[in-house]
């Protein structure tokens, strides 16, 4: 059905109306199938549809640097358990909260998007998605401060609720306010989530990863739930388990059969380094051996993160190495490569820092007989970064 957005805008001039291209609907629906229930599948569809319509608009009209948060690859692990899509722009965050309801009387923001420190946003937008008539209507927005001060918390489904009458219906005001009142406080500090041990996380994932647990976010105290979700590696593992997938992040498996299709979506690939390049760049990898590589961006510069065994795989000594993507370019002073245990704890010799401009920095790890999970990070933080748990 074709709609007349101009007529809709004239009838409701304070709202923003965006057309859903019919050509995208089938493709987006096909991209929204890998979920545990029909309900989660449909919710993911509404979120993906909303973000792929809203993102081009905000980039063209207001913020060319706008992008989904944390990144496209990890969004399914969020949509499997809760509603909402984060978008970062100009150092701020907003969250799209889509709904199909024809009569929306309030915005209902899942607690995850408000109280998990890494997820908490400056603004929350209420979206009405009309699939039949191919449009998305932005009913209004609120800040995190107003949501908490003027809204109510519904403990039954762990949402912050704000009546429609308290939303700012004209989205243009958001951009005007940012220019006129750039120091406006839009978000208050959040309380850090508690630390979970790897054993606790594994037990929770085994329990909540059962797809027969329809609404896992309500099964355990929020502080534990928030801590589990904030760790990207654990959240992705929960998503995998709810799909009935085997663990997709085994480095040893990648070395033998190639990087899993799922991990490829996060940027991992395997390469066989040529002997000449290995020697030129000081690699300790045996000639022709497989090396795992992930492209990352740090402070606007392109880097390669490499993982490979030192010697034989069965010796269980692994090197994590950071290089500039362009041969000959140097890593600037101060850049760090850091490894942590699965539950984000440091250990002896877990980091390397460029103290002078260098071609590479690396950390070698000798592991015991049991499989262990490691998490990598960099300082400064890589773009679109989320914790990933690599099992070795």
DRENTOR-833475 format. One line per 4 residues: number of its first residue (from 1); their letters; for each residue y, z, x negated of N, C-alpha, C. Coordinates in steps of 0.001 Angstrom, whole numbers, plus 500000, padded with zeros to 6 digits. Each point is the difference from the previous one (the first is absolute). Layout:
<rs>
NUM> A> Y Z X Y Z X Y Z X | ...
</rs>
This chain:
<rs>
1> XXXX> 498813 500000 499156 501187 500000 500844 501240 500000 499119 | 500970 499153 500324 501238 499931 499248 501033 500920 500633 | 500684 500755 499203 501007 500912 500525 501378 499561 499553 | 500997 500448 500708 501381 499705 499661 500604 501269 499413
5> XXXX> 499996 500096 498669 500511 501194 499349 501489 500190 500268 | 500723 498901 500168 501438 500104 500261 500253 500698 501327 | 499197 499649 501025 500152 500644 501305 499644 501481 499913 | 498892 500310 499299 499619 501402 499837 501091 500782 499288
9> XXXX> 500593 499388 498988 501055 500678 499249 501239 500222 500849 | 500302 499044 500888 501157 500169 500882 499761 501128 500998 | 498760 500119 500484 499683 501052 500964 499950 501376 499350 | 499611 500024 498708 499915 501272 499263 500647 499799 498631
13> XXXX> 501329 499908 499973 500691 499579 498778 499917 500987 498846 | 499693 501280 500261 499968 500957 498887 498678 499981 499244 | 498963 499415 500589 498688 499941 499344 499848 498736 499169 | 499171 500097 498979 499647 498836 499198 498704 499416 500559
17> XXXX> 500004 498697 500221 498836 499290 500529 499534 499004 498950 | 498727 500021 499674 499427 499084 499020 498822 499253 500621 | 499941 498724 499754 498918 499185 500557 498755 500091 499129 | 498849 500081 500647 498713 499953 499308 499532 498551 499979
21> XXXX> 499951 499340 498857 499528 498609 499969 498550 499907 500478 | 499759 499164 500980 498632 499850 500523 499046 499546 498911 | 500496 499225 499043 499137 499489 498939 499445 501118 499122 | 500669 501166 499963 499547 501090 499144 498993 500912 500676
25> XXXX> 499977 499998 501326 499217 501023 500695 498510 499926 499687 | 499436 498790 500014 498562 499861 499733 499674 500432 498577 | 500826 499579 499044 499762 500353 498600 500077 501507 499801 | 501006 500640 500595 500167 501438 499836 498862 500747 500684
29> XXXX> 499532 499489 501114 498862 500626 500670 498755 499921 499118 | 499786 498867 499358 498852 499844 499105 500099 500945 498809 | 501219 500329 499569 500195 500899 498867 499856 501467 500408 | 499821 500245 501281 499997 501372 500515 498643 500418 500541
33> XXXX> 498932 499458 499454 498667 500255 500547 499242 501134 499320 | 500323 500315 498752 499180 500951 499235 500402 501442 500296 | 499669 500451 501225 500301 501363 500407 498823 500546 500792 | 499941 501323 500104 498790 500646 500508 499844 499928 501508
37> XXXX> 501094 499856 500754 499924 499968 501461 500932 498927 500541 | 499796 499630 501250 500887 499021 500639 501431 500521 500060 | 500146 501289 500240 501338 500583 500086 500738 499886 498679 | 499316 500334 498886 500650 499900 498692 500275 498546 499643
41> XXXX> 499111 499110 500407 500196 498572 499743 501274 499506 500690 | 500174 500412 501238 501171 499559 500757 501274 500635 499443 | 499929 501268 499630 501172 500655 499427 500398 499356 498682 | 499016 499631 499205 500303 499308 498746 500650 498651 500274
45> XXXX> 499532 499321 501027 500578 498703 500387 501468 500162 500371 | 500320 500999 500818 501395 500217 500401 500865 500331 498787 | 499471 500796 499082 500768 500367 498813 500208 498817 499063 | 498942 499224 499779 500140 498845 499111 500950 498974 500609
49> XXXX> 499878 499790 501293 500871 499065 500701 501455 500445 499893 | 500233 501283 500260 501368 500529 499956 500613 499856 498616 | 499227 500356 498984 500540 499958 498643 500253 498572 499541 | 499133 499057 500383 500177 498628 499554 501103 499277 500773
53> XXXX> 500424 500552 501116 501157 499457 500716 501281 500684 499542 | 499947 501325 499832 501205 500749 499651 500411 499790 498555 | 499031 499917 499078 500311 499930 498573 500854 498778 499634 | 499671 498780 500470 500870 498863 499672 501422 500184 500529
57> XXXX> 500113 500634 501176 501339 500203 500575 500838 500935 499131 | 499443 501154 499623 500780 500954 499215 500322 499444 498615 | 499079 499205 499423 500262 499419 498683 501125 498979 500070 | 500028 499227 501064 501027 498961 500136 501354 500593 500383
61> XXXX> 499998 501012 500861 501250 500499 500555 500617 501148 499200 | 499186 500854 499390 500564 501228 499452 499493 500414 498628 | 498738 499812 499709 499445 500559 498757 498977 499040 499415 | 500434 499217 499035 499098 499015 499401 498841 500612 499251
65> XXXX> 500119 501292 499625 498928 500655 499255 499004 500715 500901 | 500153 499879 501315 499115 500721 500930 498553 499555 499825 | 499080 500968 500086 498571 499709 499906 499228 501114 500693 | 498760 499700 500356 499191 501016 500664 499682 501105 499001
69> XXXX> 499774 501190 500545 499683 501164 499184 498662 500573 500436 | 499097 500382 499099 500116 499855 498543 499820 498543 499531 | 499047 499257 500572 499787 498595 499689 499052 499429 501046 | 499929 498677 500080 499194 499347 501041 498531 500378 499899
73> XXXX> 499490 500095 498758 498558 500225 499832 499551 501333 500574 | 500852 501012 499910 499587 501342 500411 500310 500314 501456 | 500758 499129 500697 500371 500284 501386 498798 500182 500939 | 498920 499211 499872 498860 500235 500899 499459 501423 499943
77> XXXX> 500035 500640 498825 499507 501374 499904 500896 500968 500763 | 501258 499630 500204 500908 500800 500816 499769 499723 501475 | 499922 498723 500367 499837 499632 501409 498652 500431 500561 | 499019 500218 499151 498706 500499 500458 500129 501386 500616
81> XXXX> 501003 500763 499585 500071 501394 500439 501290 500378 500714 | 501042 499165 499924 501239 500374 500681 500866 498778 500257 | 500989 500165 500845 500908 498919 500391 501251 500028 499127 | 500531 498817 499698 501256 499914 499266 499887 499160 498742
85> XXXX> 501115 499355 499638 500072 499196 498778 501280 500341 499263 | 499876 500387 498741 501165 500339 499201 500605 498776 499334 | 501323 499992 499906 500730 498940 499304 501047 500660 499110 | 500021 499625 498733 500997 500533 499076 501076 498949 499759
89> XXXX> 501240 500467 499822 501115 499082 499763 501162 500790 499392 | 500609 499449 498987 501210 500593 499413 499864 501495 499730 | 498816 500435 499542 499803 501402 499711 499748 500870 501208 | 499862 499418 501180 499737 500734 501237 498674 499543 500593
93> XXXX> 499526 500754 501004 498776 499628 500717 500245 500071 501497 | 499387 499081 500709 499943 500081 501451 498561 499776 500429 | 499671 500477 501185 498653 499837 500526 500075 499347 501366 | 499249 498926 500181 499888 499322 501290 498924 500690 500817
97> XXXX> 500330 500385 501226 499045 500634 500908 499832 499090 501211 | 498993 499115 499974 499845 499046 501112 499250 500600 501181 | 500316 499478 501183 499316 500401 501231 499991 498820 500952 | 498932 499913 500785 499913 498957 501020 500591 500434 501332
101> XXXX> 500298 501259 500153 500450 500524 501290 501219 499229 500510 | 500005 499677 501285 501119 499272 500601 501184 500925 500255 | 499717 501264 500216 501056 500969 500252 499889 501110 498968 | 500719 499854 498920 499942 500969 498915 501110 501024 500208
105> XXXX> 499612 501242 500215 500986 501047 500268 500337 500819 498761 | 499205 499842 498937 500210 500789 498786 499336 499309 498820 | 500401 500396 498812 499293 499576 498795 499087 501138 499588 | 498756 499656 499653 499010 500988 499577 499571 499642 498573
109> XXXX> 500451 500792 499064 499761 499726 498582 498872 500888 499494 | 498902 499424 499536 498921 500821 499438 500518 500900 498880 | 499477 501208 499955 500474 500992 499034 499866 499523 498560 | 499003 499155 499738 499798 499502 498639 501277 499359 499441
113> XXXX> 500705 499228 500841 501180 499271 499549 501227 500898 499845 | 499884 501242 500412 501127 500929 499931 499787 501069 498938 | 498778 500530 499899 499770 501188 499188 499220 499772 498716 | 499383 498846 499808 499387 499709 498696 501116 499537 499066
117> XXXX> 500241 500694 498904 501168 499693 499160 500129 498530 499603 | 498909 499372 499567 500089 498612 499548 500180 499011 501148 | 499749 500427 501221 500119 499119 501156 501295 500208 500775 | 500575 501170 499908 501153 500359 500819 501111 498967 499842
121> XXXX> 500593 499595 501126 500975 498913 500000 501383 500502 500377 | 500986 499143 499776 501368 500302 500415 500217 499660 501470 | 499351 498913 500453 500218 499520 501365 498673 499644 500665 | 499987 500131 501342 498834 499640 500806 500467 499099 501135
125> XXXX> 499345 498847 500143 500388 499009 500991 498946 499897 501089 | 500435 500077 501253 499104 499822 501141 499958 498523 500365 | 498793 499424 499968 499817 498578 500293 499169 499823 501261 | 500472 499139 500886 499227 499594 501174 499444 498606 499716
129> XXXX> 498674 499898 499959 499345 498725 499665 499424 499389 501275 | 500493 498823 500361 499511 499298 501183 499251 498755 499537 | 498679 500111 499978 499166 498902 499511 500072 498801 500936 | 499956 500242 501303 499966 498914 500969 501252 499143 499951
133> XXXX> 501158 500632 499787 501252 499246 499995 500540 499774 498589 | 499223 500374 499014 500301 499665 498597 501337 500550 499500 | 500241 501273 500236 501210 500571 499423 499773 501450 499580 | 500835 500418 499066 500074 501396 499578 501426 500476 500251
137> XXXX> 500101 501131 500651 501308 500565 500319 500173 501309 499235 | 501081 500087 499234 500304 501242 499299 500806 500871 500964 | 499341 501023 500547 500656 500843 500998 501034 500932 499390 | 499854 500314 498748 500952 500882 499354 499392 500673 498788
141> XXXX> 500810 500811 499340 499523 500677 498806 500552 501416 499957 | 499406 500808 499154 500490 501339 499721 499729 500313 498544 | 500704 500986 499477 499746 500450 498633 498975 501120 500025 | 499450 500298 498832 499043 501110 499913 500674 501312 500362
145> XXXX> 501250 500160 499583 500736 501224 500315 500134 500169 501510 | 500426 498947 500696 500169 500099 501454 498669 500166 500714 | 498966 499339 499508 498682 500114 500621 499536 501450 499999 | 500222 500678 498888 499554 501389 499904 500932 500965 500729
149> XXXX> 501295 499719 499978 500956 500924 500614 500092 499830 501513 | 499898 498767 500486 500197 499732 501426 498689 499738 500737 | 498941 499712 499253 498725 499684 500628 499133 501226 500169 | 498799 499769 500481 499017 501062 500165 498716 499596 499293
153> XXXX> 499224 501001 499636 498716 499744 499350 498891 500233 501009 | 499162 498985 500201 498870 500094 500923 498743 500280 499183 | 499537 501253 500058 498846 500399 499194 498709 499356 500471 | 499950 499534 501242 498759 499430 500536 499607 498718 499290
157> XXXX> 500983 499220 499572 499667 498770 499262 500803 499872 498708 | 500614 501115 499581 500724 500051 498731 501021 498865 499881 | 500925 499988 500942 501086 499020 499954 501330 500702 500214 | 501040 499423 499387 501367 500415 500280 500547 499051 501062
161> XXXX> 500552 500571 501069 500427 499212 501147 501507 500137 500200 | 500646 498882 500281 501439 499996 500271 500261 499105 501191 | 500711 500535 501022 500300 499220 501196 500790 498748 499646 | 499756 498953 500763 500655 498714 499775 501516 500124 500004
165> XXXX> 500527 500894 500839 501457 500143 500122 500642 500508 498723 | 499189 500596 499116 500536 500494 498726 499833 498990 498864 | 499374 498864 500278 499906 498940 499001 501316 499235 499940 | 500334 499486 498844 501151 499105 499856 499491 498592 500273
169> XXXX> 500407 499433 501134 499393 498749 500461 500482 498781 499225 | 501174 500071 499405 500548 498856 499275 499660 500145 498516 | 499076 499192 499529 499544 500102 498614 501103 499672 499002 | 501007 499257 500437 501113 499659 499101 500718 501253 499497
173> XXXX> 499966 501047 500814 500676 501240 499598 499372 500578 498745 | 498694 499807 499824 499336 500503 498807 500630 499406 498745 | 500238 498703 500007 500534 499326 498811 501471 500341 499813 | 500740 500135 501103 501410 500385 499892 500114 501410 499436
177> XXXX> 499155 500910 500513 500039 501381 499539 499666 500101 498520 | 499087 499166 499532 499626 500045 498589 501153 499552 499110 | 500847 499128 500522 501152 499541 499222 501156 500999 500065 | 500237 500541 501194 501148 500886 500203 499687 501427 499558
181> XXXX> 498778 500462 500287 499605 501387 499689 498788 499984 499079 | 500189 499474 498815 498865 499824 499089 499385 501323 499574 | 500730 501115 500139 499489 501302 499590 499357 500754 501164 | 499890 499362 501154 499411 500668 501160 498577 500464 499686
185> XXXX> 499685 501239 500374 498654 500533 499793 499116 499511 501142 | 499024 499167 499677 499100 499452 501014 498633 500651 499983 | 499689 500693 498904 498660 500568 499848 500086 501330 499283 | 499309 500998 500547 499914 501298 499349 498772 500047 499102
189> XXXX> 500010 500930 499065 498867 500153 499093 498752 500401 500779 | 498855 499560 499524 498726 500329 500631 499219 500973 499125 | 499097 500715 500617 499175 500972 499275 498838 499261 499336 | 499765 500200 498707 498884 499310 499333 498668 500336 500660
193> XXXX> 499118 499006 500025 498654 500221 500515 499194 500830 498993 | 499044 500793 500454 499184 500796 499069 499084 499094 499175 | 499531 500524 498894 499065 499246 499170 498590 500124 500567 | 499286 498890 499994 498586 499989 500372 499182 499748 498740
197> XXXX> 498864 500641 499899 499090 499686 498907 499238 498729 500346 | 499414 499371 498993 499205 498789 500246 498833 500300 500933 | 499415 501180 499856 498883 500376 500871 500453 500153 501443 | 501147 500656 500215 500534 500116 501351 500266 498633 500605
201> XXXX> 500619 499130 499220 500322 498663 500505 498731 499236 500360 | 498989 500078 499149 498747 499297 500264 499354 500509 501286 | 500025 501322 500199 499427 500562 501221 500759 499536 501234 | 501325 499963 499915 500807 499552 501131 499766 498519 500295
205> XXXX> 499904 499204 498956 499765 498564 500186 498638 499759 500639 | 498985 500727 499555 498667 499853 500602 500011 500391 501471 | 500758 501037 500316 500057 500465 501393 500844 499076 500875 | 501197 499676 499556 500924 499213 500812 499746 498504 499884
209> XXXX> 499201 499612 499006 499679 498587 499836 498996 499484 501006 | 499431 500890 500796 499094 499584 501077 500823 499333 501102 | 499784 498718 500293 500817 499319 501021 499845 500589 501390 | 498975 500829 500214 499868 500658 501296 501036 501116 500173
213> XXXX> 500628 500414 498901 501143 500909 500091 501201 499129 500367 | 500325 499959 501275 500966 499027 500511 501403 500235 499455 | 500413 501247 499923 501371 500295 499588 499990 500995 498843 | 499680 499557 498791 499821 500927 498879 501248 500801 499668
217> XXXX> 501168 499493 500306 501237 500688 499629 500182 501332 500724 | 499235 500217 501071 500121 501243 500751 498846 500958 499754 | 499096 499645 499088 498780 500778 499802 500165 501158 499022 | 501000 499944 499148 500182 501044 498986 501468 500399 499983
221> XXXX> 500335 501155 499407 501408 500408 499923 500858 498918 499351 | 501241 499888 500467 500844 498909 499519 500217 500052 498497 | 500141 501196 499433 500259 500066 498562 498866 499358 499196 | 498758 500230 500425 498866 499371 499315 499999 498498 500252
225> XXXX> 500269 499620 501233 500030 498582 500366 501101 499272 499221 | 501176 500601 499930 501097 499378 499277 499693 499838 498523 | 499366 501013 499401 499646 499917 498587 498984 498883 499750 | 499071 499829 500941 498989 498949 499861 500641 498616 500091
229> XXXX> 500910 499821 500949 500624 498687 500196 500981 499652 498893 | 500693 501010 499462 501013 499727 498991 499387 499434 498723 | 498748 500321 499744 499275 499467 498842 499445 498632 500400 | 500617 498936 499490 499615 498662 500409 498532 499690 499776
233> XXXX> 499448 500479 498882 498592 499726 499710 499082 500636 501018 | 500286 501227 500410 499168 500673 500994 500167 499373 501377 | 501235 499630 500336 500219 499372 501318 499263 498657 500104 | 500041 499230 498925 499285 498722 499998 498498 500233 500101
237> XXXX> 499498 501027 499322 498566 500310 500095 499626 500407 501418 | 500863 500754 500679 499760 500366 501394 499927 498744 500867 | 500925 499079 499771 499993 498735 500742 498706 499233 499759 | 499602 499897 498728 498760 499291 499673 498811 500614 500737
241> XXXX> 499920 501310 499983 498846 500661 500593 499964 499798 501513 | 501183 499988 500619 500040 499784 501446 499640 498559 500372 | 500063 499096 499031 499548 498620 500236 498533 499803 499628 | 499369 501049 499481 498615 499872 499561 499853 499271 498680
245> XXXX> 501078 499983 499193 499982 499306 498717 499523 500934 498896 | 499301 499430 499033 499654 500745 498807 501260 500180 499161 | 499979 500975 499092 501155 500229 499143 500370 498723 499249 | 501276 499627 500087 500471 498729 499461 500685 500120 498639
249> XXXX> 500026 501202 499397 500845 500220 498836 499204 500465 498784 | 498770 499514 499858 499176 500351 498850 500268 499026 498853 | 500560 500519 498905 500311 499160 498842 498730 499395 499414 | 498938 500796 499914 498747 499488 499438 499450 498873 500861
253> XXXX> 500127 500131 501320 499542 498943 500893 500847 498746 499817 | 501322 500185 499860 500871 498849 499783 499626 499259 498718 | 499638 500748 498975 499650 499373 498728 498737 499151 500129 | 499117 500395 500904 498713 499314 500135 500045 498844 500996
257> XXXX> 500701 500209 501115 499942 498992 501074 501360 499455 500397 | 501053 500455 499316 501332 499534 500335 500740 500986 500890 | 501316 499905 499990 500833 500896 500791 499741 499774 501481 | 499840 501096 500746 499736 499875 501435 501142 499268 500683
261> XXXX> 499669 499286 501070 501018 499256 500737 501106 500927 500505 | 499606 501204 500402 500969 500965 500504 500987 500387 498897 | 499495 500302 498796 500875 500410 498897 500872 498844 499516 | 499535 498769 500169 500819 498849 499626 501300 499955 500787
265> XXXX> 499956 500509 501242 501210 500026 500820 501059 500914 499397 | 499582 500957 499177 500929 500910 499345 500461 499462 498647 | 499486 498850 499594 500461 499359 498773 499048 500043 498831 | 498794 500574 500181 499050 500071 498896 499239 498688 499856
269> XXXX> 499724 499616 498770 499169 498833 499715 499280 500223 498672 | 498989 499214 499755 499285 500085 498721 500220 498710 499228 | 500146 500143 498688 500210 498836 499139 499116 500147 498773 | 499640 498892 499427 499289 499987 498723 501001 499588 498933
273> XXXX> 500473 500967 499221 501018 499722 499001 499452 499095 498908 | 500821 499032 499602 499603 499100 498936 500102 500714 498642 | 499089 499709 499092 500006 500688 498703 501329 499936 499279 | 500672 498842 500041 501276 499873 499300 501043 500943 500550
277> XXXX> 500055 500116 501340 500974 500885 500632 499663 501452 499724 | 498696 500308 499989 499592 501376 499732 500467 500436 498618 | 499738 499149 499014 500367 500368 498646 501502 500117 499836 | 500739 499094 500649 501445 500004 499870 500609 501244 500611
281> XXXX> 499352 500524 501020 500611 501122 500707 499287 501313 499709 | 499103 500005 499047 499419 501257 499559 498985 500589 500944 | 499326 499174 500803 499038 500545 500941 498751 500475 499278 | 499387 501073 500524 498735 500470 499462 498823 499489 500814
285> XXXX> 500264 499160 500990 498941 499483 500851 499160 498990 499229 | 498680 500059 500097 499172 499002 499325 500349 498595 500466 | 499837 499028 499119 500367 498622 500294 499339 499516 501285 | 500841 499475 500913 499489 499447 501252 499662 501035 501050
289> XXXX> 500190 501296 499722 499650 501031 500972 500997 500000 501153 | 499544 500507 501137 500843 500049 501184 501022 501130 499886 | 501233 499688 500367 501066 500987 500069 500570 499975 501407 | 500269 501175 500535 500617 500116 501317 501507 500084 499826
293> XXXX> 500729 499318 500871 501441 499906 499816 500708 500096 501347 | 501139 500659 499981 500833 500118 501197 501443 499743 499596 | 500662 499081 500692 501406 499704 499748 500859 501059 500676 | 500942 500572 499264 500923 500962 500591 501413 499699 499504
297> XXXX> 500984 500527 500718 501402 499828 499630 500625 501379 499795 | 500647 500179 498849 500665 501260 499673 501443 499691 499620 | 500928 500556 500750 501436 499807 499731 500366 498524 499876 | 499389 499185 500845 500314 498575 500034 499241 499157 498998
301> XXXX> 499218 500625 499122 499233 499257 498994 498528 499922 500392 | 499362 498869 499676 498599 499787 500335 499093 500548 498890 | 498963 500716 500434 499034 500592 499082 498582 499660 500435 | 499063 500141 499058 498568 499950 500287 499405 501378 499721
305> XXXX> 499297 500538 500996 499192 501198 499788 498568 499539 499820 | 499398 500321 498852 498649 499558 499697 499057 501193 499891 | 498761 499785 500444 498943 501003 499865 498781 499307 499425 | 499457 500535 498939 498796 499408 499416 499249 501057 499194
309> XXXX> 498725 499809 499793 499221 500965 499211 500275 499824 498512 | 499924 501095 499281 500026 499921 498540 498550 499951 499543 | 499570 498841 499610 498590 499847 499635 499162 499710 501230 | 498838 500629 500102 499076 499756 501100 500404 500795 501241
313> XXXX> 499740 499417 501173 500331 500685 501247 499262 501332 500084 | 498743 500003 499562 499198 501229 500123 500504 501134 499107 | 500878 499693 499045 500575 501068 499171 501048 500800 500767 | 500494 499446 501095 500935 500685 500913 501284 500450 499311
317> XXXX> 500492 499138 499137 501327 500207 499409 500869 498841 500466 | 501073 500333 500697 500825 498975 500646 501426 500059 499469 | 500592 498825 499890 501406 499912 499591 500839 499483 501167 | 501060 500740 500305 501034 499558 500936 501204 499589 499162
321> XXXX> 500447 498785 500184 501005 499446 499097 501116 499344 500806 | 501229 500198 499542 501171 499403 500651 500670 499055 499019 | 500225 498761 500446 500654 498987 499173 501052 499286 500838 | 500977 499401 499340 500890 499080 500695 499217 498750 500355
325> XXXX> 500320 499401 501134 499253 498844 500466 500224 498777 499115 | 501166 499925 499376 500315 498868 499127 499709 500377 498553 | 499155 499216 499350 499629 500275 498615 501250 500035 499119 | 500101 501027 499185 501126 500127 499079 501096 500918 500489
329> XXXX> 500062 500234 501313 501010 500928 500521 499539 501433 499772 | 500963 500903 499803 499683 501359 499614 500205 500972 501165 | 499191 501037 500009 500188 501093 500956 501163 500858 499514 | 500994 500244 500833 501162 500768 499534 499685 501473 499796
333> XXXX> 500821 500653 499224 499841 501417 499706 500030 500817 501295 | 499089 500957 500091 499992 500908 501142 498969 499699 501060 | 499497 498769 500049 499000 499649 501009 498699 500757 499721 | 499405 500562 501059 498770 500768 499859 498879 499394 500846
337> XXXX> 498788 500115 499490 498779 499752 500762 499276 501332 500104 | 499685 500399 501227 499436 501327 500237 498719 499875 500817 | 498974 500736 499602 498770 500102 500777 499875 501425 500532 | 499469 500113 501223 499781 501293 500633 498592 500038 500566
341> XXXX> 499498 501198 500213 498722 500115 500694 500182 499553 501448 | 498889 499891 500708 500058 499536 501390 500903 500870 500860 | 500049 501306 499714 500876 500889 500760 501330 500227 499279 | 500394 499005 499192 501344 499877 499433 500337 501092 498985
345> XXXX> 498999 500443 499249 500217 501001 498963 500021 499323 498625 | 500888 500447 499093 500015 499448 498645 498831 500541 499178 | 499752 499381 498865 498970 500484 499074 500443 499641 498587 | 499331 500569 499013 500384 499781 498606 499972 498511 499661
349> XXXX> 501076 499529 499385 500055 498609 499569 500103 499009 501132 | 500610 500405 501123 499988 499151 501194 501169 499037 500084 | 500875 499968 499003 501142 499095 500118 500401 499435 498650 | 500680 498855 500098 500545 499351 498809 501428 499575 500323
353> XXXX> 500889 500101 499009 501399 499672 500206 500488 499086 498891 | 500826 499038 500361 500621 499122 499006 501168 500743 499361 | 499846 500424 498745 501061 500737 499313 500891 499067 499189 | 499509 498803 499764 500783 498888 499458 499600 498773 500802
357> XXXX> 500749 498917 499966 499551 498788 500693 498648 499539 499442 | 499010 499909 500869 498645 499648 499562 499404 498951 500937 | 498948 499317 499497 499336 498984 500816 499105 500612 501056 | 499435 501186 499731 499066 500595 500943 499942 501499 499792
361> XXXX> 499642 500699 501054 499648 501410 499920 498680 500162 500738 | 499223 501000 499608 498684 500116 500624 499517 501443 499972 | 499050 500287 500903 499332 501292 500064 498501 499734 500019 | 499265 500635 499095 498544 499897 499969 499399 501233 500662
365> XXXX> 498968 499779 500812 499362 501092 500730 498499 499931 499772 | 499427 501113 499529 498546 500111 499850 499465 500832 501157 | 499081 499444 500761 499501 500650 501209 498578 500498 499810 | 499620 500975 500836 498640 500511 499973 499051 499085 500748
369> XXXX> 498838 500510 500331 498983 499177 500648 500307 499731 501465 | 500655 500938 500685 500276 499833 501424 501221 499109 500214 | 499975 499242 501095 501129 499152 500350 501221 500873 500282 | 501134 499587 499463 501242 500751 500190 501089 499075 500523
373> XXXX> 500928 500586 500762 501132 499243 500508 501238 500277 499169 | 500722 498949 499642 501253 500117 499274 501101 499274 500759 | 501212 500498 499865 501175 499422 500641 500997 499636 498901 | 500598 498818 500085 501001 499596 499025 501399 500066 500616
377> XXXX> 500988 500166 499160 501391 499899 500420 500841 499664 498776 | 501224 499621 500224 500912 499706 498903 501317 500731 500236 | 500728 500178 498941 501376 500463 500069 500839 499037 499171 | 501033 499409 500597 500410 500032 501404 498872 499516 500922
381> XXXX> 500087 500380 501270 498968 499651 500967 499995 498503 500259 | 498812 499421 500049 499859 498572 500296 500418 499713 501438 | 500492 498790 500244 500383 499594 501346 498789 500068 500930 | 500258 500348 501270 498957 500047 501037 498840 500902 499603
385> XXXX> 500286 501038 499223 498926 500828 499452 499399 500928 501044 | 498682 500103 499970 499239 501013 500723 498849 500421 499109 | 499599 501249 500128 498848 500434 499212 498765 499187 500372 | 499269 499567 498981 498709 499323 500161 498954 500807 499239
389> XXXX> 498864 500208 500605 498926 500710 499313 498987 498988 499480 | 499883 499936 498678 499039 499112 499360 498811 500832 499540 | 498812 499604 500401 498799 500764 499666 499304 499348 498807 | 499737 500832 498974 499412 499505 498767 498701 500757 499696
</rs>
